[in-house]
Amino acid sequence: MHEMSLAMSVIDIVENAARAGNFRRVSTVWLEIGQLSAVEPEAMRFCFAAAARGTLADGAQLQIIEVNGRGLCFNCGETVPLAALYDPCPACGGYPVQATGGTEMRVKELEVE
């Protein structure tokens, strides 16, 4: 389950932001997770809660913003919605379609005290 290592990295980001911003507690973390990122949102919630124990994010809510996949079809040149990596282009059925969005995972915002 790679979500645990990702959750621990999120906690590191939060703690670094706390040092830089001089805050003591995080009440909410907004996390963008792309549909094509291979990160399961429910597994991330579980791992985040475990990784946050004993940190300034202990008890913080994790709000997940799911980002739809999209890609550029090299066959027809269209930017198209992409449900899975290596899928054919939904517009022309061609290949390859290079993912241009929905592969990311990032901390978007923190609510702090």
C-alpha positions in Angstrom: 0.0 0.0 0.0 1.9 3.0 -1.2 -0.7 5.4 0.2 1.0 5.1 3.6 4.3 6.5 2.3 2.3 9.2 0.4 0.4 10.1 3.6 3.7 10.4 5.5 5.0 12.7 2.8 1.9 14.8 3.1 2.5 15.1 6.9 6.1 16.2 6.1 4.8 18.9 3.8 2.3 20.0 6.5 5.1 20.1 9.2 7.4 22.1 6.9 4.6 24.5 6.2 4.0 24.8 10.0 7.6 25.7 10.6 7.6 28.3 7.8 4.2 29.7 8.7 4.6 29.5 12.5 1.3 27.7 13.2 0.6 25.0 15.8 -2.3 23.0 14.5 -3.8 21.9 11.2 -7.6 21.4 11.2 -8.1 20.6 7.5 -5.9 19.4 4.6 -7.2 19.7 1.0 -5.5 17.2 -1.2 -5.9 17.0 -5.0 -5.7 13.4 -6.3 -5.8 12.8 -10.0 -8.0 10.0 -11.4 -4.9 8.6 -13.2 -2.5 8.9 -10.2 -3.0 5.3 -8.9 -3.9 6.6 -5.5 -7.0 5.3 -3.9 -8.8 8.1 -2.1 -10.3 5.9 0.7 -6.9 4.2 1.3 -5.4 7.7 1.5 -7.9 8.8 4.1 -7.2 5.8 6.3 -3.4 6.2 5.9 -3.5 9.9 6.5 -5.4 9.5 9.8 -2.8 6.9 10.9 0.2 9.0 9.8 -1.2 12.2 11.4 -1.4 10.6 14.9 0.9 12.5 17.3 1.6 15.3 14.8 0.1 18.8 14.5 -2.3 17.3 12.0 -3.7 14.8 14.5 -7.5 14.8 14.1 -7.3 17.0 11.0 -9.9 16.4 8.3 -8.7 15.3 4.9 -10.7 16.8 2.1 -10.0 15.1 -1.2 -10.6 16.9 -4.5 -10.6 14.4 -7.3 -9.1 15.6 -10.6 -10.4 14.1 -13.8 -8.0 12.5 -16.2 -7.4 14.2 -19.6 -5.0 13.6 -22.4 -3.7 14.7 -25.8 -4.4 12.3 -28.7 -1.4 12.1 -31.0 -3.6 10.6 -33.7 -6.3 13.4 -34.0 -4.7 16.1 -31.9 -7.7 16.5 -29.6 -7.5 17.1 -25.9 -9.9 14.5 -24.5 -11.2 13.1 -21.2 -9.2 10.0 -20.2 -10.6 7.4 -17.9 -7.5 5.2 -17.6 -3.8 5.4 -18.8 -3.3 3.7 -22.1 -6.9 3.9 -23.1 -7.7 4.8 -26.7 -8.8 8.2 -27.7 -12.6 8.5 -27.0 -12.9 10.9 -30.0 -11.2 8.8 -32.7 -10.2 5.5 -31.1 -6.6 6.1 -31.9 -3.3 5.7 -30.0 -1.3 7.0 -28.3 -3.0 9.4 -25.9 -0.6 11.2 -23.6 -1.9 12.0 -20.2 -1.9 15.8 -19.6 -3.9 15.9 -16.4 -5.2 13.8 -13.6 -1.9 12.1 -12.8 -1.0 14.5 -10.0 -1.4 14.4 -6.2 -0.7 17.6 -4.3 -1.5 19.5 -1.1 -3.7 22.3 -2.3 -4.6 24.1 0.9 -4.3 23.9 4.7 -6.7 25.3 7.3 -4.5 26.1 10.3 -4.7 27.6 13.8 
